[in-house]
C-alpha cells in the first residue's frame, strides 16, 4: 500500500515524498521482507532446489525492490520512473501469484 501511495505521490510531484518517515519506512519494510524470506528457508527447512517457486519469489522480491528504487529515486525522467513503477507493480502481482500457487509460472501447468 505504501509503495502504491509513494508511486502516486511521485506521479503527482507531491512534497510528501520528502517526509522523513516516507524515506525511512520502506527500508525497514524491505529489510523485513528479505529477512522473512531467509527465515522461511532456514526455519522451514525448505530446500531451495526442491522449491523452485521459492527461488522465483525471492528473485521477484529483489527485482521488485530494485524496480521500486528506480521508480522513486533513480529514474532520470518521469516517463522512466512511471515505467519502473508500473513494472514494479506487475512484479508484485507476480510475487503474490507465486506465493498463492507455489508455481514459478502461475497458471501454466
WOMOZI-V540774 format. One record per backbone hydrogen bond with DSSP energy under -0.5 kcal/mol. CO is the residue of the C=O (numbers start at 1). NH is the residue of the N-H. Records with the same first field share a line. If there is no record, write none. Layout:
CO->NH ; NH
//
This chain:
1->5
2->6
3->7
4->8
5->9
6->10
7->11
8->12
9->14
10->13
14->17
15->18
16->19
19->23
20->23 ; 24
21->25
24->27 ; 28
25->29
26->30
27->31
28->32
29->33
30->34
31->35
32->36
33->37
34->38
35->39
36->40
37->41
38->42
39->43 ; 44
40->44
41->46
42->45
45->47
47->50 ; 51
48->51
51->54 ; 55
52->56
53->57
54->58
55->59
56->60
57->61
58->62
59->63
60->64
61->65
62->66
63->67
64->68
65->69
66->70
67->71
68->72
69->73 ; 74
70->75
77->81
78->82
79->83
80->84
81->85
82->86
83->87
84->88
85->89
86->90
87->91
88->92
89->93
90->94
91->95
92->96
93->97
94->98
95->99
96->100
97->101
98->102
103->106
104->106
105->108
107->109
//
